[in-house]
Amino acid sequence: MTIYPNEIWEPSSDYHTRTGKLYSEAARDHLWMHFTRHSTFEGHEGRHNVPIIVKGEGAYIWDDRGNRYLDGLSGLFTVQVGHGRQELADAAMTQFGKIAYFPLWSYAHPRAIELAERVAHYAPGDLNRVFFTTGGGEAVESAWKLAKHYFKLKGKPLKHKVISRAVAYHGTPQGALSITGIPAAKTMFEPLVPGGHKVPNTNIYRAPEHLRDDPKAFGLWAANRIAEAIEFEGPESVAAVFLEPVQNSGGCFPPPPGYFERVREICDEYDVLLVSDETICAFGRIGDWFACNQLGYVPDIITTAKGITSGYAPLGAMIVSDRIFEPFRNDTTYFPHGYTFGGHPISCAVAMANLDIFEREGLNAHVRENAPTFRAALEGLLDLPIVGDVRGEGYFYGIELVKDKDTRATFDEAECERLLRGYLSKALFDAGLYCRADDRGDPVIQLAPPLTIGPAEFADIAATLRTVLQGADAHL
C-alpha cells in the first residue's frame, strides 16, 4: 500500500514508500544518516536492516514491524516529557494558524518574547538575555563568538581562546568542534578554528590513584588544571571556559565536590567567562531547570537545546548575563550573528507548552525524588565482572565496561569494536532497550530515559542490561 502523510498507519511488514521500496531499502539507498556506518546496511550477508522507528508513546517507541522498545536515551537526551504528547502538537497547530514563521532580525514575535522571559526567569543570577538558535552546537558556536566580541568591546582584543575538557563533546560546527575534546571527531575536519585548549575531565574512576578515594581533593586538582592552562596560554589570550555540568562523552562524569566553586573563582580571577554547556543537562535531566542551579554555581553564559522542547521541534538558546550584554546596549554596537530559524514561532510555541507540562506535572521534583532509585537499580549491576563503574546524576547515567575490575583495565580498539558495535548495540535493541553503547572515551553504556518514568521502568532497564551484559564474554 502507498502511505500518504495524512493517513493513519498501523505496523505492517510490507510498509513501503511511494516508489514501492521498503522503508529500510529507501533509507539504505537515499538517506545519509548522521554519525552512521552505512556499510552496516548494505544488504550483504550478516548485515542489518535500517531500524525504522514509526511511533512513540510515553517512554516507548515502536518500529515498523510492531516491536516495542523502552526509550532509554530519550531519543538523543531530548524527549523529557515522553512521546506522543498531543498538547505539544496542538500548540504547534495553533501557532501555525497565527504566523508560522518570522525572523528575529530586528523584529520579534510573541512566542519568542514569552519564551525568552520564561527561560530568563528559570536561569540563575542575572542571566536575563536569551539568544535563540536551532540547536546546541549553534548555541555553543554563538557563545564563543560572543565571548570574543565582548572582550574586543571591553578593550581586550587578544582574549579569544577557549578552555574545555578532554573527551567532552560540544557540537559539530567548526568552532564548537574545536572546543570538543574528542580527537577522532575532529581529525577529518582539520584545520579547525584555532584557540581550543583541553584540560582533564572529572572522571574520578580514571583519576590519579592518590586522588581516587578523595573526591574533594580530586575536584580541586581538576579545577586547578584550568588555572594552569590559563596561565600557560596567557590570561590576556583566554576568553572562556566551556564545561558541561555533567560531562556526556566518556560516560556521564559528575563534578566532584567543590569543583565548580573553584572554577568560578578561577574564571573571576583571570577575567574569563564561564560557559555552562547544558545542551543535555538543562530542563530536568539533573532535576532542575538548569543543572547549574542544582550544582550551586552561576555561569556567565548558558548554552542549551534539546529538552527545551522535548525534541518536538528544533530549538536552542544562549542565555547571557546582564553584564555580558551591557556593551551591546550602546550606540551602534550590535552582535552581527544570527540564524534564519533561531526562535522559530512554532518551536517557541512548542517550548512554552512543554514547559507547562514540566510545571503541571512537577517533573523536576519527580527526577530528584526518583533519581536515587534509578541509581540503585543501575548500581545493582556492579556484581557483573564486566561492569567497572556506574556514574551520573538525575536521569543521566553511564556504565563503564572493563576487562578487569581489579586493575580497571579497559578494552583495546579491536575488543571495543566486537563488544560495542559487534554485540551490545544490536543485542540491547533486540532485547527491547534503546540506549547508547559508546567508546568515545572508555567503553560505556549511556542511559537518559524520559523524565516521566519511575521504579518499574528502572527495574526493566536494569534487568535487560543484566541479561545482555551476561552474554558479552562470548563476543570478546
ZINORUR-V446121 format. One record per pair of residues at least 12 apart in sequence whose ideal C-beta (glycine too) atoms are under 10 Angstrom apart, sorted by the first residue. I is the first residue (numbers start at 1). GAP is how many residues later the second one is. Records with the same first field share a line. If there is no record, write none. Layout:
I: GAP  GAP
This chain:
1: 13  14  15
2: 14  15  16  17  18
3: 12  13  14  15  20
4: 14
9: 45  46  55
10: 44  45  56
11: 43  44  51  52  53  54  55  56  57
12: 42  52  53  54
13: 51  52  53
14: 50
15: 37  39  48  49  50
16: 48
17: 13
22: 27  28  30  42
23: 26  27  29  31  41
24: 17  19  24  25  26  27  28  39  40  41
25: 16  18  24  25
26: 24  26
27: 14  22  23  24  25
28: 12  13  14  15  19  21  22
29: 12  14
31: 19
33: 17
34: 42  138
35: 137  150
36: 14
37: 384
38: 12
40: 381  385  386
48: 378  381
49: 14  15  16
50: 14
51: 12  13  14  16  18  375  378  383
52: 12  13
53: 16  18  22  30  381
54: 12
55: 13  28  29
56: 13  15  19  23  26  27  28  29  394
57: 14  25  26  27  28
58: 12  13  21  23  24  25  26  27  392  394  395  399
59: 12  13  15  20  23  24  390  391  392  393  394  395  398  401  402
60: 22  23  24  372  374  390  393  397
61: 14  18  22  23  373
62: 21
63: 366  371
67: 362  363  365
68: 364
69: 359  360  361  362  363  364  365  366  395
70: 361  362  363  364  365  379  380  383  387  390  391  394
71: 12  362  363  364  377  378  379  382  386
72: 325  356  360  361  362  363  364  373  374  375  376  377  378  381  385  388  389  392  393
73: 360  361  362  363  373  374  375  376  377
74: 206  211  232  233  236  237  321  322  360  361  373  374  375  376  377  378  379
75: 231  235  236  359  373  375
76: 204  230  235  360  372
77: 59  171  202  203  204  208  228  229  230  234  318  319  359  369  370  371  372
78: 58  201  202  205  207  227  228  229  230  231  232  233  234  370  372
79: 227  228  230  231  232  233  369  370  371  372  373
80: 202  203  204  205  226  227  228  229  230  231  274  277  278  283  287  315  368  369  370  371  372
81: 202  203  226  228  229  230  231  272  273  274  275  276  277  280  282  369  370  371
82: 228  275  281  367  368  369  370  371
83: 227  228  229  367  369
85: 225  227  265  268  269  272  367
87: 263  266  267  269  270  273
88: 221  222  223  224  225  261  262  263  264  265  266  268  269
89: 223  261  264
90: 259  260  263
91: 20  218  221  222  255  257  258  259  260  261  262  263  265
92: 217  220  221  253  254  255  257  258  261
93: 253  256
94: 252  255  259
95: 14  15  16  218  249  250  251  252  253  254  255  257  258
96: 249  250  253
98: 12  13  247  251
99: 12  246  247
100: 244  245  246
101: 239  240  243  244  245
102: 241  242  243
103: 235  236  237  238  239  240  241  242
104: 12  27  28  234  235  236  237  238  239  240  241  244
105: 233  234  235  237
106: 228  232
108: 235
109: 234  235  236  239  240
110: 235  238  239  242
111: 232  233  234  235  236  237  238  239  240  241
112: 18  20  203  230  231  232  233  235  236  237  239
113: 17  230  235
114: 234  235  237  238
115: 15  17  193  194  200  202  228  232  233  234  235  236  237  240
116: 12  13  14  15  16  201  203  227  232
117: 13
118: 12  171  230  233  234  237  238  241
119: 13  163  164  170  171  183  185  189  198  200  232  236
120: 199  200  202
121: 168
122: 160  161  166  167  168  171  180  197  233  236  242
123: 153  155  159  166  167  169  170  175  176  179  181  194  196  197  198
124: 152  164  165  166  168  169  172  173  174  175  178  195  197
125: 167  168  172  173  174  175  196  197  198
126: 172  174  194  195  196  197  198  199
127: 149  163  165  171  172  173  174  175  191  192  193  194  195  196  197  198
128: 191  192  193  194  197
129: 172  189  190  191  192  193  195  196  197  199
130: 172  174  187  188  189  190  213
131: 12  15  170  172  185  186  187  188  189  194  204  206  207  208  211  212
132: 173  176  183  184  185  186  187  206  207  209  210  211  212  215  216  219
133: 170  171  172  181  182  183  184  185  204  205  206  208  209  210
134: 171  179  180  181  182  183  205  206  207  208  209  210  213
135: 36  37  38  41  144  170  171  179  180  181  182  204  206  207
136: 33  34  35  36  40  141  142  143  144  146  167  168  169  170  172  180  181  182
137: 32  33  34  35  36  38  39  40  42  43  142  166  168  179
138: 33  34  35  37  38  165  167  176  178  179  180  199  201  203  204
139: 31  32  37  136  138  139  140  162  163  164  165  166  176  177  178  179  180  203
140: 22  24  29  30  31  32  33  35  36  37  39  40  102  135  137  139  161  163  165  176  178
141: 29  30  31  32  33  34  35  36  37  38  52  162  175  177  196  198
142: 31  33  34  159  161  174  175  176  178  193  195  196  197  200
143: 19  27  32  33  36  96  97  99  130  132  133  134  157  158  159  160  175  176  177  181
144: 16  17  18  26  29  31  32  34  35  49  51  52  95  96  98  129  131  157  159
145: 30  173  190  191  192
146: 93  94  127  129  154  155  172  174  178  179  182  189  191
147: 12  13  14  15  91  92  93  94  95  125  126  128  153  154  177
148: 12  13  14  27  47  91  92
149: 90  175  178  179  184  185  186  187  188
150: 89  90  123  150  151  170  173  174  175  176  177  178  185
151: 85  86  87  88  89  120  121  122  176
152: 87  175
153: 171  173  174  175  177  180  182
154: 117  170  172  173
156: 79  80  81  83  115
157: 79
158: 76  77  78  79  80  81
159: 75  76  77  78  79  80  81  111  112  113  114
160: 33  34  35  77  78  79  80
161: 33  34  35  36  68  69  72  73  75  76  77  78  79  80  111
162: 13  14  16  17  31  33  34  35  36  71  76  77  78  79  80  110  111  113
163: 16  32  33  34  35  36  62  63  64  65  66  67  70  75  76  77  78  79  80  100  103  104  109
164: 12  14  15  16  17  32  33  34  35  37  62  65  76  77  78  79  80  83  111  113
165: 14  15  16  33  34  35  36  37  38  57  60  61  76  77  78  79  82  84  85  88
166: 15  16  17  32  33  34  35  37  59  81  83  84  275
167: 13  14  15  16  31  33  34  36  39  80  81  82  83  84  86  273  274  275
168: 12  13  14  30  31  33  74  75  76  79  80  81  82  85  109  272  273
169: 12  13  16  75  78  79  80  81  108  110  111  271
170: 12  26  72  73  74  78  79  105  107  109  133
171: 14  106  108  132  134  145
172: 13  14  17
173: 19  20
174: 12  15  16  17  18  19
175: 17  18  20  21
176: 16  17  20  66  101  103  127
177: 12  13  15  16  19
178: 12  13  14  15  16  17  18  19
179: 13  14  16  17  18  19  61  63  96  98
180: 12  16  18  62  69  260
181: 15  16  17  18  19  20  61  66  68  69  259  260
182: 67  68  258  259
183: 15  257
184: 255  256
185: 64  255
195: 38  42  43  44  45
196: 46
197: 29  32  33  35  36  40  41  44
198: 27  31
199: 23  24  25  26  27  28  29  30  31  42  44
200: 18  21  22  25  26  29
201: 21  24  42  43  46  48  49  52  54  240
202: 13  16  17  19  20  21  41  42  44  45  48  51  52  53  54  57  58  189
203: 15  19  44  47  48  49  50  51  186  188  195  197  238  239
204: 14  15  18  49  50  52  185  187
205: 45  46  48  183  184  185  186  193  195  197  203  237
206: 44  47  182  183  194  202  204  235  236
207: 12  14  15  49
208: 13
209: 199
211: 45
212: 196
214: 42  43
215: 39  40  41  42  43  44
216: 40  41  42  43
217: 39  40  41
218: 38  39  40  41
219: 36  37  38  39  40  41  42  43  44
220: 36  37  38  39  41  42
221: 35  38  41
222: 31  33  34  36  37  40  41
223: 20  32  33  35  36  37  38  39  40  41  42  43
224: 38  39  42
225: 41
226: 12  15  17  33  36  37  40  41  44  46  48
227: 35  36  38  39  40  42  43  45
228: 38
229: 12  37
230: 36  37  39  40  41  42
231: 39
234: 36
235: 34  35  36  37
236: 34  35
238: 29  32  33  34  35
239: 32  33  34  36
240: 27  32  33  34  35  59  60  61
241: 22  23  25  26  29  31  32  33  34  35  58  59
242: 31  32  33  34  35  57  59  61
243: 12  16  17  20  31  32  33  34  35  49  54  56
244: 31  32  33  34  35  36  37  47  59
245: 15  31  32  33  35  36  37  40  41  43  45  46  47  48  49  50  52  54  57  148  149  151
246: 32  34  35  39  40  45  48  49  145  146  147  148  150  151  152
247: 30  33  34  151  194
248: 29  31  32  33  144  148  150  188  190  192  198  200
249: 149  189  191  192  195  197
250: 141  148  150  188  189  190  191  192  194  196
251: 138  139  140  141  146  147  148  149  150  185  187  188  189  190  191  192  193  194  195
252: 28  137  138  139  140  141  142  144  145  146  147  148  192  194  195  196
253: 138  139  140  145  188
254: 32  37  41  137  138  139  140  142  143  144
255: 36  40  41  42  138
258: 38
259: 36  38
260: 14  16  31  32  35  36  37  38  39
261: 34  35  36
262: 35
263: 34  36
264: 28  32  33  34  35  36
267: 30  32  33
268: 32
272: 28
273: 26  27  28  47  48  50  51
274: 18  23  24  25  26  27  28  47
275: 24  25  26  27  28  43  45
276: 14  15  16  19  21  22  23  24  25  26  27  28  43
277: 22  24  25  26  27  28
278: 12  13  14  21  24  25  26  27  28  29  30  39  41
279: 23  24  25  26  27  28  29  37  38
280: 24  25  26  27  116  168
281: 13  14  21  23  25  26  112  113  115  167
282: 20  21  22  23  24  25  26  35  37
283: 21  22  23  24  25  26  27  68  71  72  75  80  81  168
284: 23  26  74  79  80  81  82  83  84  110  111  166  167  168
285: 21  22  79  82  107  108  109  110  111  163  166
286: 78  81  82  85  106  107  108  109  110
287: 76  77  78  79  80  81  82  83  84  106  107  108  109  164
288: 76  77  79  80  106
289: 15  18  19  66  69  75
290: 12  14  29
291: 13  102  103  105
293: 71
294: 70  73  74  99  100
295: 98
298: 23
299: 20  21  22
300: 19  20  21  23  24
301: 17  18  19  20  23
302: 15  16  17  18  19
303: 13  14  15  16  17
304: 12  13  14  15
305: 12  13
306: 142
307: 44  47  48  51  56  141  144
308: 39  40  42  43  44  46  47
309: 37  38  39  40  41  42  43  44  45  46
310: 40  41  43  44  45  47  48  53  140  141
311: 39  43
312: 34  35  38  39  41  42
313: 31  32  33  34  35  36  37  38  41
314: 27  28  30  32  33  36
315: 26  27  28  29  31  32  33  35  36  39
316: 23  26  27  31
317: 25  26  34
318: 19  24
320: 15
357: 94  95
358: 93
361: 90  91
363: 32  87  88  89
364: 30  87
366: 29  85  86  87  88
367: 26  27  28  29  84  85  86
368: 26
369: 85
370: 24  25  81  83  84  85  87  88
371: 21  22  23  24  25  26
373: 81  82  85  86
374: 18  20  21  22  23  73  75  79  80  81  83  84  87  88
375: 15  16  17  18  19  20  22  83
376: 14  79  82  86
377: 13  20  78  80  81  82  83  84  85  86  88
378: 12  13  14  19  20  21  67  69  80  83  84  87
379: 12  18  20  83
380: 78  79  82  83  85  86
381: 18  64  81  82  84  85  88
382: 17  23
383: 83
384: 15  17  21  81  82  85  86  88
385: 16  17  18  19  20  84  85  87  88
386: 13  14  15  16  17  18  19  25  33  57  83  84  86  87  90
387: 12  13  14  15  18  58  78  79  82  85
388: 12  13  14  15  16  17  18  19  20  21  22  54  55  56
389: 12  13  16  19  53  55
390: 54  55  57
391: 53
392: 54  55  56
394: 54  57
395: 52  53  54  55  56  57  58  63
396: 50  51  52  53
397: 38  47  48  49  50  51  52  64
398: 38  40  43  44  46  47  48  49  50
399: 36  38  44  45  46  47  48  66  70
400: 41  42  43  44  45
401: 14  15  18  19  23  36  38  41  42  43  44  68  71
402: 40  41
403: 12  16  40  73
408: 34
410: 29  31  32  33
411: 28  31  32  65
413: 26
414: 62
415: 24  28  60  61
416: 21  22  23  26  27  60
417: 22
418: 54  57  58
419: 18  20  24  53  54  56  57
420: 16  17  18  19  23  24  25  52  55
421: 16  18
422: 53  54
423: 14  45  46  48  49  51  52  53
424: 12  13  14  19  21  41  44  45  47  48  51
425: 12  13  20
426: 42
427: 37  40  41  42  44  45  48
428: 17  36  37  39  40  41
429: 39
430: 38
431: 32  33  34  36  37  40
432: 28  29  32
433: 12  14  16  27  28  30  31  32  34  35
434: 15
435: 12  13  14  26  29  30
436: 12
437: 31
445: 20  23  24
447: 14  15  18
449: 12
